Amino acid sequence: MTAIRRVAILEDDEDQSFVLCKWFREAGFEPVAFAGGRVLIDFLKKETVDLAIVDWQLPDMPGVEVVRVLREELNLVVAIIIATSRNLEEDIVEGLNAGADDYVVKPLRHAEVIARAESAIRRVKVRDLEISSLQSITTYSAYQFELANRSVSFNQQKVVLRDKEFQFATMLFEHSEKIAAGATQAGAQPSAQELSRREIHEHIWTTIPFGISTRTIDTHAYRLRVKLELDGRHGYALKAVRGQGYRLAKTVAGAVIAEDAAGE
């Protein structure tokens, strides 16, 4: 018997909430409705859902702040979609940077909402399967990646990353190691090859238009450089390649690479 999937709907407009609940119930979900962000947060401290639909405009706190709490404080790995009447690029980028997997612009359309919901849930499941197939701890020189809690340890400190930050960091380190291993086998010095923005986009932000995701990628690269001190001191330096993307270059231990911060 297939388990019924659960969706949390955070929407203070009663009519809109009723419609969303109806759509998801017809699609085989069990909807749970909330009118305030703090109530949803308290609920998810004890309960689990497969998806959260979060309205941007709420009476007690902005929807993007709800998303940040779910990602950073509760460290939830759940599909999150922001519903908003805002359609400016900077608003969409803000929602994605807060930790949302996708967004829908009001007025909401039945088929689009359900399709985006199914897609977001599938992507989260695929990521979980990928993580569960890997070792619980992966080491890259001075850096230890702990997959269970999406944290990275280095220099005797632990940094907990947001979901997409962790995906991005893992992608960068894995790519750096592949380049180094390939060069070693060829008997040459490791070449610093970048990941293009499009490659990063297709791996992490697949449902977001590419033109919008580039700013999100730059923001996440800057955060990783700061949080993980990827400036050469610990054996790796994250560099922006103008007009291309990013590369994580191995450095001589203790050497500091001076350059403009990524994303600036």
Secondary structure by P-SEA (a helix, b strand, c coil): cccbbbbbbbcccaaaaaaaaaaaaaaccbbbbbccaaaaaaaaacccccbbbbbcccccccaaaaaaaaccccccbbbbbbbcccccaaaaaaaaaacccccccccccaaaaaaaaaaaaaaaaaaaaaaaacccccccccbbbbccccccccccbbbbbcaaaaaaaaaaaaaaaaaaaaaaaaccccccccccaaaaaaacccccccccaaaaaaaaaaaaaaaacccccccbbbbbcccbbbbbcccccccccccccccc
